[in-house]
Amino acid sequence: MVFDDSVGMTALLVTGRHPQPHMKNRSASVLCLFDREKRQATVTPADQLRWAMPASAKK
């Protein structure tokens, strides 16, 4: 998600699975915020984020 240039941030939600045996293939999500001006990224766990499908997309 690219925000307005006045904000100067890009957000990326990355989801996947932990491949390590001790993690038992659990799903994981991280949120990456990229400051385009400073060219710095911050990553934080985002497993608690839940997205709802818009009613118009449901069949």
C-alpha positions as CSV (number, residue, x, y, z in Angstrom):
1,M,0.0,0.0,0.0
2,V,1.6,3.3,-1.1
3,F,0.4,6.3,0.9
4,D,0.1,9.8,-0.4
5,D,3.5,11.4,-1.2
6,S,3.0,13.8,1.7
7,V,3.2,10.8,4.1
8,G,6.2,9.3,2.3
9,M,5.5,5.8,3.5
10,T,4.9,2.4,1.9
11,A,3.2,-0.4,3.9
12,L,3.6,-4.1,3.0
13,L,1.9,-7.0,4.8
14,V,3.9,-10.2,4.4
15,T,2.3,-13.5,5.3
16,G,3.7,-17.0,5.2
17,R,4.6,-20.0,7.3
18,H,7.5,-20.7,9.6
19,P,9.6,-23.5,8.0
20,Q,11.5,-24.4,11.2
21,P,10.5,-27.8,12.7
22,H,10.0,-26.3,16.2
23,M,7.6,-23.7,14.8
24,K,5.4,-26.6,13.3
25,N,4.6,-24.7,10.1
26,R,2.6,-22.1,11.9
27,S,1.4,-19.1,9.9
28,A,2.9,-15.7,10.4
29,S,2.4,-12.1,9.3
30,V,4.7,-9.1,9.6
31,L,4.0,-5.5,8.7
32,C,6.8,-3.6,7.0
33,L,6.7,0.2,6.9
34,F,9.2,1.8,4.5
35,D,10.1,5.5,4.8
36,R,10.8,6.5,1.2
37,E,12.6,9.7,2.1
38,K,15.0,8.1,4.7
39,R,15.1,4.7,2.9
40,Q,14.6,2.9,6.2
41,A,12.2,0.0,6.9
42,T,10.6,-1.0,10.2
43,V,9.2,-4.5,10.6
44,T,6.8,-5.7,13.3
45,P,4.8,-8.8,13.9
46,A,1.3,-8.5,12.6
47,D,-0.4,-11.8,13.4
48,Q,-3.2,-9.9,15.2
49,L,-4.2,-8.1,12.0
50,R,-7.4,-9.4,10.4
51,W,-8.7,-8.3,7.0
52,A,-12.4,-8.5,6.1
53,M,-13.5,-9.1,2.5
54,P,-15.7,-6.3,1.2
55,A,-19.4,-7.3,0.8
56,S,-19.1,-6.4,-2.9
57,A,-16.4,-9.1,-3.4
58,K,-18.4,-11.9,-1.7
59,K,-20.3,-14.3,-3.8
